[in-house]
Amino acid sequence: MTAPPPLADVLLGAGFLVWAALEIATGTVHGPVAVNLTAAVAATGALAWRRVATVPAALVCAGGLAFKTAWGLQLDGLALLSAILVASYSVGRHEPVRRAAVTTALVLALAWLSLFGLPPADQTPANYPFVALWVCGPALAGAALRRQVERAAAAADRAARAEIAREQHARSAVVEERARIARELHDTVAHAVSVMVLHAGVVRSRLPSELASERDALTRTEEAGRRAIGELRRMLGVLRSEHDPDSAARAVVEPAPTLAELEDLLEETRSTGLIVHLTVDGERPVLEPAVEVSTYRILQEALTNVRKHARARSVWVGLRFEGTGLRLRVADDGVGSTWGPTDVDGGHGLAGMRERVEVYGGELRVSSPETGGFVLEVGLPEVTR
């Protein structure tokens, strides 16, 4: 169903019709009034549809001129010729190039037929180029404007897409920075407060009963520390919420793990049926608390993925201390290059582990040997206090 013509075009067509009617009434055009009025209604009324049905409107407009000349009348009024000009412009402005070219050629043919099909005495071949310019000039102007508008729209679209890309990049950078801050707070501040709470508890338990006020002070210190840990973990949940909406719900208040709990982690893995071998080389130095947490989490992630995805029977864990650095190696005899989608601490597989390693200037390498299995190697250059 064709949409109704815009009011502006209806008024335009009505204006041209009034113009043509005035020419007929004042005797500017010659011939029977009925013929002139019919041609005027067809040619000018078609302008109301110049944007809704552009091609038919242009052909009807030119047909109005042909109808008049078919009666042997001259085109001696400006209203009909001006209507052709507007119709030709509309074709170039609102139609694709190929369709506009074909329609303009048809309109020009009808215009030539109207003017020269029954040549009156005052028409000469020199008028052919004038009529061609009268029809094709507006069509070319409309096509040029259409092209300009399309280029402007394309430029605006590219600018909008670029702005969206910049916003997405900025949002991604913010999310990554929030995740980094959350990770550092978790690995350092939360761990340090947890250690202070534990030490306060140990001291409190060793105080004699006669030091009741001191015991109460340490109790309040422990309670304040636990509240601080809880608030810190909730804040970490907020920082991570955009990166991982479920992280806030997973935030817990227990102290951060250390390598002192390494054997418990391995026993937990052995309880699932995996055979776990541990090798520790070198003298263990006093490690940075954050490094201990990160190393524990990396190993926990690696063992979890071996258990869930590798379909392995055995896993070998090697921890070697080299001066101020350490190296961690986890190898299994499973199916090879298989890795789970997410880690147990809210990261994202190898990407989350790599982030932890890069914070300390370390390196992470993975490989799948030809003999089978999967190998993860982590090197941290500076781990001591």
Helices and strands as residue ranges (DSSP letters): H 7-25, H 33-45, G 46-49, H 54-70, H 78-94, H 97-116, H 127-184, I 185-190, H 191-206, H 212-241, H 247-250, G 259-261, H 262-270, E 275-281, H 289-305, I 306-310, E 314-322, E 325-332, H 349-359, E 363-367, E 374-380
